[in-house]
Amino acid sequence: MENAGVGWIAAIIIGGIAGWLAEMVMKSNMGLIANILLGIVGAIIANALLGLVGVTLTGWIGYLVAGFVGACILIALGRVIRR
C-alpha cells in the first residue's frame, strides 16, 4: 500500500470508499469492514494487474480507482465461486 503513495489511515479511508462504491455498482450487500477490505485488497490486486501492462496509478485518486476496479473484480469472482 505504501507504494501507492498513501499511508495506512488513508488506505483504510479510501479502501472503504472504493469498497462502498463497488458495493453500490455491483449491487451487493456487504458491511463496513468487508467494504474496507474489498477496497484495500482490490487496490492491491488492480495495481498488480495494471502493473503487468505498464500502467501505474498513484496517489489518492489512483488508489481509489484501483480499489474500485479491484473490488468489483473481487465481488464478481465471489459470485462466480458461490454459484
C-alpha positions as CSV (number, residue, x, y, z in Angstrom):
1,M,0.0,0.0,0.0
2,E,2.8,2.4,0.7
3,N,3.9,2.2,-3.0
4,A,0.6,3.6,-4.0
5,G,1.5,6.9,-2.3
6,V,-0.9,6.8,0.6
7,G,-0.5,5.9,4.3
8,W,-2.3,3.3,6.3
9,I,-5.0,5.6,7.6
10,A,-5.7,7.0,4.1
11,A,-5.7,3.4,2.7
12,I,-8.4,2.4,5.1
13,I,-10.5,5.5,4.3
14,I,-10.0,5.2,0.6
15,G,-10.5,1.5,0.7
16,G,-13.8,1.9,2.5
17,I,-15.0,4.4,-0.1
18,A,-13.8,2.2,-3.0
19,G,-15.5,-0.8,-1.5
20,W,-18.7,1.1,-0.8
21,L,-18.8,2.4,-4.4
22,A,-18.2,-1.1,-5.8
23,E,-20.9,-2.4,-3.5
24,M,-23.3,0.1,-4.9
25,V,-22.4,-0.5,-8.6
26,M,-22.3,-4.3,-8.2
27,K,-25.5,-4.3,-6.1
28,S,-24.0,-6.5,-3.3
29,N,-24.8,-6.2,0.3
30,M,-21.6,-6.1,2.4
31,G,-20.8,-4.5,5.7
32,L,-18.3,-1.7,6.5
33,I,-15.4,-4.0,7.3
34,A,-16.0,-6.0,4.2
35,N,-16.1,-2.8,2.1
36,I,-12.8,-1.6,3.6
37,L,-11.1,-5.0,3.0
38,L,-12.5,-5.2,-0.6
39,G,-11.2,-1.7,-1.4
40,I,-7.8,-2.3,0.0
41,V,-7.3,-5.8,-1.4
42,G,-8.9,-4.7,-4.6
43,A,-6.4,-1.9,-4.9
44,I,-3.5,-4.2,-4.4
45,I,-4.8,-6.7,-7.0
46,A,-5.7,-4.0,-9.5
47,N,-2.3,-2.2,-9.1
48,A,-0.6,-5.6,-9.7
49,L,-2.7,-6.4,-12.8
50,L,-2.2,-2.9,-14.2
51,G,1.5,-3.1,-13.5
52,L,1.7,-6.1,-15.7
53,V,0.6,-4.0,-18.7
54,G,2.8,-1.0,-17.6
55,V,0.1,1.2,-16.0
56,T,0.8,2.8,-12.6
57,L,-1.8,4.5,-10.5
58,T,-0.6,6.6,-7.6
59,G,-1.9,9.0,-5.0
60,W,-5.4,9.2,-3.6
61,I,-7.3,9.2,-6.9
62,G,-5.3,6.4,-8.3
63,Y,-5.7,4.3,-5.2
64,L,-9.5,5.0,-5.3
65,V,-9.8,4.0,-8.9
66,A,-7.7,0.8,-8.4
67,G,-9.6,-0.1,-5.2
68,F,-12.9,0.3,-7.0
69,V,-11.9,-1.7,-10.0
70,G,-10.3,-4.4,-7.9
71,A,-13.3,-4.6,-5.5
72,C,-15.6,-5.0,-8.5
73,I,-13.4,-7.8,-9.7
74,L,-13.4,-9.5,-6.3
75,I,-17.2,-9.2,-6.0
76,A,-17.7,-10.7,-9.4
77,L,-15.3,-13.6,-8.6
78,G,-17.1,-14.2,-5.4
79,R,-20.4,-14.5,-7.2
80,V,-18.8,-17.0,-9.7
81,I,-17.4,-19.1,-7.0
82,R,-20.6,-19.2,-5.0
83,R,-22.6,-20.5,-8.0
